Amino acid sequence: MAGRPTSPAPPLTASSPRGAILDHFRSRVVPPLAASAHKGSHGRLAVLGGCASYAGAPALAGLAALRFGVDLVTVVTPSASAAPSIQSFSPELMVQHAPSAGAVLDLLPRMHGLLVGPGLGRSEEGLDLAAAVLTDVFKGGPAARGGHRGDIPVVLDADALYLLAARSGVWEAARAYRGRLLLTPNAAEATRLGAAAAKLGLCAPGAGGPELAALLGPRGVLVAKGAADVLSWRAPAGGQWRVEGGGSPRRAGGQGDVLAGCLAAAAVWEGLAAPPVGGADGGAGPPPAPPAAAFAACVVARHAQAAAFAKRKRAMGATDVLAEVGAAFEELFPC
């Protein structure tokens, strides 16, 4: 795979065609394969989630990120009983039990991205831990503890979206976050987020994707999942993209976890390819770019779903989709 071009490219906008968005991702975000690379060159991702009842979700998300192309995934779970189950899914995953928020926060300075929510559950202990982690991250905690960046990409999925809606303090911290922040609600989760935001007086009742995205930080993106995946963002001028085609009429449990892993992997690469939010001189840095990486991740996931459904039909499950992620990526972005 050729290295990234150094010449300026036309900036992406809300009206950019699909081909231009994917070309931007291919040439500006996907890291080139090279013999000089080492483990971690293409990203280290932390996944915070998992509980006794939902051990498969963080495993699916982490494995999807690996199939997408990140090098290393560490699943951190608040549940001691879930850790062995998560590990049993694959030797490729590193799994740690985190008895406290501090155990997670100590890990993050070595990470390039954080995915929170798959299989987290709604126990007060798990939600409290996740809330403490996210509040610290949104305030730049990893950088304060010697991390390489204070703008680590964060993806909130599943029960992390429930947490965001239920805890106003987490929402307020998220609104001030300078890094890339992706929310991945389905229709029910988007409704819950909108109702919570309206209760806080942040928007009118019934707010949709653009209104919710406007409540996030300057690099916040809302990925509304459905028959089409609709990406809404706030800055620099705001906009919306629709990802259509592919996908599957089968709605198997775990498909959202696979998408979350793809989105997290793409966000990691986007972060590695981009300059720090504060700029090299500590100034404002470049303006936020539209979310081409998130768009590409949705396209890859939908291609994988279509390929899995073509083979398995009604018997298709999330592991079938996971098995197609690598081939879908290669078809769209060949080496």
C-alpha positions as CSV (number, residue, x, y, z in Angstrom):
1,M,0.0,0.0,0.0
2,A,1.4,3.4,-1.0
3,G,2.2,6.0,1.6
4,R,-0.1,8.9,2.3
5,P,0.1,11.8,-0.3
6,T,1.6,15.0,0.9
7,S,-0.2,17.4,-1.6
8,P,-3.3,19.2,-0.4
9,A,-6.6,17.6,-1.2
10,P,-9.9,19.4,-1.7
11,P,-11.6,19.6,1.7
12,L,-14.6,17.4,2.3
13,T,-18.0,19.0,2.9
14,A,-21.5,17.8,3.6
15,S,-22.1,17.6,-0.2
16,S,-19.1,15.5,-1.0
17,P,-20.0,12.4,-3.0
18,R,-19.5,8.9,-1.6
19,G,-16.5,8.2,-3.8
20,A,-14.6,11.4,-2.6
21,I,-15.3,10.5,1.1
22,L,-13.9,6.9,0.6
23,D,-10.9,8.2,-1.4
24,H,-10.1,10.6,1.4
25,F,-10.2,7.7,3.9
26,R,-8.1,5.5,1.7
27,S,-5.4,8.1,1.0
28,R,-5.4,10.2,4.2
29,V,-6.4,7.9,7.0
30,V,-5.7,4.2,6.3
31,P,-2.1,3.6,7.5
32,P,0.3,2.1,4.9
33,L,1.5,-1.4,5.5
34,A,5.3,-1.5,5.9
35,A,7.9,-3.9,7.0
36,S,9.2,-1.3,9.4
37,A,6.0,-1.2,11.3
38,H,5.7,-2.7,14.8
39,K,2.9,-3.9,17.0
40,G,0.9,-0.8,17.8
41,S,1.9,1.2,14.7
42,H,-1.6,0.8,13.4
43,G,-3.3,1.5,16.7
44,R,-4.0,0.2,20.2
45,L,-7.7,0.2,21.3
46,A,-9.2,-0.2,24.7
47,V,-12.8,-1.6,24.9
48,L,-14.6,-0.9,28.2
49,G,-17.5,-3.2,28.7
50,G,-18.7,-6.7,29.4
51,C,-20.6,-8.2,32.3
52,A,-21.7,-11.7,33.4
53,S,-24.7,-11.6,31.1
54,Y,-23.1,-10.0,28.1
55,A,-19.6,-11.3,27.7
56,G,-19.8,-11.7,24.0
57,A,-20.5,-8.1,23.1
58,P,-17.0,-6.6,23.9
59,A,-15.4,-9.7,22.3
60,L,-17.3,-9.1,19.1
61,A,-16.4,-5.4,19.1
62,G,-12.7,-6.0,19.8
63,L,-12.4,-8.7,17.2
64,A,-14.1,-6.5,14.6
65,A,-11.5,-3.8,15.3
66,L,-8.8,-6.3,14.8
67,R,-10.3,-7.5,11.5
68,F,-10.6,-3.9,10.4
69,G,-6.9,-3.5,11.0
70,V,-5.9,-2.1,14.4
71,D,-2.9,-4.0,15.9
72,L,-3.9,-4.5,19.5
73,V,-7.1,-4.6,21.5
74,T,-7.4,-4.7,25.2
75,V,-10.9,-5.4,26.7
76,V,-11.3,-3.9,30.2
77,T,-14.2,-5.2,32.1
78,P,-15.6,-4.2,35.5
79,S,-16.9,-7.7,35.9
80,A,-14.4,-10.3,37.4
81,S,-16.7,-13.1,36.4
82,A,-16.9,-11.9,32.8
83,A,-13.2,-11.6,32.1
84,P,-12.5,-15.4,31.6
85,S,-15.6,-15.7,29.3
86,I,-14.4,-12.7,27.2
87,Q,-10.9,-14.1,26.9
88,S,-12.3,-17.5,25.8
89,F,-13.6,-16.0,22.6
90,S,-10.1,-15.5,21.1
91,P,-6.4,-15.5,22.1
92,E,-6.0,-12.3,20.0
93,L,-7.8,-10.3,22.7
94,M,-6.1,-9.0,25.8
95,V,-8.5,-9.0,28.7
96,Q,-8.2,-7.2,32.0
97,H,-10.5,-7.0,35.0
98,A,-10.8,-3.4,36.2
99,P,-12.0,-3.2,39.8
100,S,-11.9,0.6,39.7
101,A,-11.9,3.5,37.3
102,G,-8.3,4.1,38.2
103,A,-7.3,0.8,36.7
104,V,-8.8,1.8,33.4
105,L,-7.4,5.3,33.5
106,D,-3.9,4.0,34.1
107,L,-4.2,2.0,30.9
108,L,-5.4,4.8,28.6
109,P,-2.2,6.8,28.2
110,R,-0.9,3.9,26.1
111,M,-4.0,3.7,24.0
112,H,-5.0,5.4,20.7
113,G,-8.7,5.0,21.2
114,L,-11.5,4.1,23.6
115,L,-14.8,2.2,22.9
116,V,-17.2,2.2,25.9
117,G,-20.5,0.3,26.2
118,P,-20.6,-3.1,24.5
119,G,-22.0,-5.5,27.1
120,L,-21.4,-3.1,30.0
121,G,-24.8,-3.8,31.5
122,R,-26.7,-1.4,33.8
123,S,-25.5,-2.3,37.2
124,E,-24.7,0.7,39.3
125,E,-21.2,-0.5,39.9
126,G,-20.5,-0.8,36.2
127,L,-22.2,2.5,35.3
128,D,-20.4,4.3,38.1
129,L,-17.0,3.1,36.9
130,A,-17.7,4.0,33.2
131,A,-19.0,7.5,34.3
132,A,-15.8,8.1,36.3
133,V,-13.6,7.0,33.3
134,L,-15.5,9.1,30.8
135,T,-15.6,12.2,32.9
136,D,-11.9,12.0,33.4
137,V,-11.2,11.4,29.7
138,F,-13.4,14.3,28.6
139,K,-11.5,16.6,30.9
140,G,-8.2,15.6,29.3
141,G,-7.1,13.1,31.9
142,P,-4.9,10.8,29.8
143,A,-2.7,13.8,28.8
144,A,-2.4,14.9,32.4
145,R,-1.1,11.5,33.4
146,G,1.6,11.5,30.6
147,G,-0.4,10.2,27.7
148,H,0.7,11.2,24.2
149,R,-2.6,13.0,23.5
150,G,-5.4,14.7,25.4
151,D,-7.9,14.1,22.6
152,I,-8.1,10.3,22.4
153,P,-11.0,9.2,20.1
154,V,-14.0,7.9,22.1
155,V,-16.9,5.8,20.8
156,L,-20.0,5.4,23.0
157,D,-22.2,2.5,22.2
158,A,-25.0,0.5,23.8
159,D,-25.1,0.9,27.5
160,A,-22.7,3.9,27.4
161,L,-25.5,5.7,25.6
162,Y,-27.9,4.8,28.4
163,L,-25.3,6.2,30.8
164,L,-25.0,9.4,28.8
165,A,-28.8,9.9,28.9
166,A,-29.0,9.0,32.6
167,R,-26.1,11.0,34.0
168,S,-26.2,14.7,33.3
169,G,-22.7,15.2,34.6
170,V,-21.3,12.9,31.9
171,W,-23.3,14.7,29.2
172,E,-21.9,18.1,30.3
173,A,-18.4,16.8,30.3
174,A,-18.9,15.3,26.8
175,R,-20.1,18.6,25.4
176,A,-16.8,20.2,26.3
177,Y,-14.6,17.4,24.8
178,R,-12.1,18.5,22.1
179,G,-11.4,15.0,20.7
180,R,-13.4,12.9,18.3
181,L,-16.5,11.6,20.0
182,L,-18.8,9.2,18.2
183,L,-22.3,8.2,19.5
184,T,-23.9,5.2,17.9
185,P,-27.6,5.1,18.8
186,N,-30.3,3.0,17.2
187,A,-33.8,4.5,17.0
188,A,-34.8,3.8,20.6
189,E,-31.4,5.0,22.0
190,A,-31.7,8.2,19.9
191,T,-35.1,8.9,21.4
192,R,-33.8,8.4,24.9
193,L,-30.9,10.7,24.3
194,G,-33.2,13.4,22.8
195,A,-35.6,13.1,25.8
196,A,-32.7,13.4,28.3
197,A,-31.3,16.5,26.4
198,A,-34.8,18.1,26.3
199,K,-35.2,17.5,30.1
200,L,-32.0,19.3,30.6
201,G,-33.2,22.2,28.5
202,L,-30.5,21.6,25.8
203,C,-32.9,21.1,22.9
204,A,-36.6,20.9,22.0
205,P,-38.5,17.7,22.5
206,G,-38.2,15.3,19.6
207,A,-34.7,16.5,18.5
208,G,-33.1,14.5,15.7
209,G,-29.5,13.7,14.7
210,P,-28.4,17.2,13.7
211,E,-29.8,18.8,16.9
212,L,-28.2,16.1,19.1
213,A,-24.8,16.4,17.3
214,A,-24.9,20.1,17.9
215,L,-24.9,19.4,21.6
216,L,-21.5,17.6,21.4
217,G,-18.0,19.0,21.3
218,P,-16.5,20.4,18.1
219,R,-15.5,16.9,16.9
220,G,-18.7,15.2,18.0
221,V,-20.5,12.9,15.5
222,L,-23.8,11.1,15.9
223,V,-24.1,7.9,13.9
224,A,-27.8,7.0,13.8
225,K,-28.2,3.3,12.9
226,G,-31.1,2.1,10.8
227,A,-32.1,1.2,7.2
228,A,-29.5,3.8,6.4
229,D,-26.8,4.9,8.7
230,V,-27.0,8.7,9.1
231,L,-24.0,10.6,10.3
232,S,-24.5,14.1,11.7
233,W,-21.8,16.4,12.9
234,R,-21.5,19.9,14.4
235,A,-18.3,21.5,13.1
236,P,-16.9,23.3,11.2
237,A,-20.1,24.1,9.5
238,G,-22.2,21.1,10.4
239,G,-23.6,18.5,8.0
240,Q,-25.0,15.1,7.4
241,W,-24.1,12.1,5.4
242,R,-26.2,9.0,4.6
243,V,-24.6,5.5,4.2
244,E,-26.9,3.4,2.1
245,G,-26.5,0.1,0.3
246,G,-25.3,-3.2,1.6
247,G,-26.6,-4.2,5.0
248,S,-28.9,-7.0,5.8
249,P,-32.6,-7.6,6.5
250,R,-31.6,-9.9,9.3
251,R,-31.3,-8.2,12.7
252,A,-29.1,-10.6,14.8
253,G,-27.8,-9.7,18.2
254,G,-24.3,-8.5,18.1
255,Q,-24.3,-6.7,14.7
256,G,-24.1,-3.4,16.5
257,D,-21.1,-4.5,18.4
258,V,-19.3,-5.4,15.1
259,L,-20.1,-1.9,13.8
260,A,-18.9,-0.3,17.0
261,G,-15.6,-2.1,16.6
262,C,-15.2,-0.9,13.0
263,L,-16.1,2.6,14.0
264,A,-13.5,2.5,16.9
265,A,-10.8,1.2,14.6
266,A,-11.4,3.8,12.0
267,A,-11.4,6.5,14.7
268,V,-8.1,5.2,16.0
269,W,-6.6,5.6,12.5
270,E,-8.1,9.0,12.1
271,G,-6.5,10.1,15.3
272,L,-3.1,8.7,14.3
273,A,-3.3,10.5,11.0
274,A,-4.4,13.8,12.4
275,P,-2.3,16.5,14.1
276,P,-3.1,17.1,17.8
277,V,-6.2,19.1,18.4
278,G,-4.2,21.9,20.1
279,G,-1.8,22.2,17.2
280,A,2.0,21.8,17.4
281,D,2.3,25.3,18.8
282,G,-0.5,24.9,21.4
283,G,-2.9,27.0,19.4
284,A,-6.3,26.2,18.1
285,G,-5.0,23.7,15.5
286,P,-6.8,22.8,12.3
287,P,-10.6,23.0,12.1
288,P,-12.4,19.7,12.6
289,A,-12.9,17.7,9.4
290,P,-16.1,15.9,8.5
291,P,-16.1,12.2,9.7
292,A,-14.8,10.4,6.7
293,A,-13.4,7.6,8.9
294,A,-16.8,6.9,10.5
295,F,-18.5,7.0,7.1
296,A,-16.0,4.4,5.8
297,A,-16.5,2.2,8.8
298,C,-20.2,2.1,8.2
299,V,-19.6,1.2,4.6
300,V,-17.3,-1.7,5.5
301,A,-19.8,-3.0,8.1
302,R,-22.7,-2.9,5.7
303,H,-20.6,-4.7,3.1
304,A,-19.8,-7.4,5.6
305,Q,-23.4,-7.7,6.6
306,A,-24.5,-8.1,3.0
307,A,-21.8,-10.8,2.3
308,A,-22.8,-12.7,5.5
309,F,-26.5,-12.6,4.6
310,A,-25.8,-13.8,1.1
311,K,-24.2,-16.9,2.5
312,R,-26.3,-17.6,5.6
313,K,-29.7,-16.0,5.0
314,R,-31.9,-16.4,8.1
315,A,-29.2,-18.3,9.9
316,M,-26.8,-15.3,9.8
317,G,-25.4,-14.3,13.1
318,A,-23.0,-11.6,14.3
319,T,-20.0,-14.0,14.1
320,D,-20.8,-14.5,10.4
321,V,-20.7,-10.7,9.9
322,L,-17.4,-10.6,11.9
323,A,-15.9,-13.2,9.5
324,E,-16.6,-10.9,6.5
325,V,-15.1,-7.7,7.9
326,G,-11.6,-8.3,6.6
327,A,-12.7,-9.3,3.1
328,A,-15.1,-6.3,3.0
329,F,-12.3,-3.9,3.9
330,E,-10.0,-5.4,1.3
331,E,-12.6,-5.2,-1.4
332,L,-13.2,-1.5,-0.7
333,F,-9.6,-0.5,0.1
334,P,-7.2,-3.1,-1.5
335,C,-3.6,-3.3,-0.4
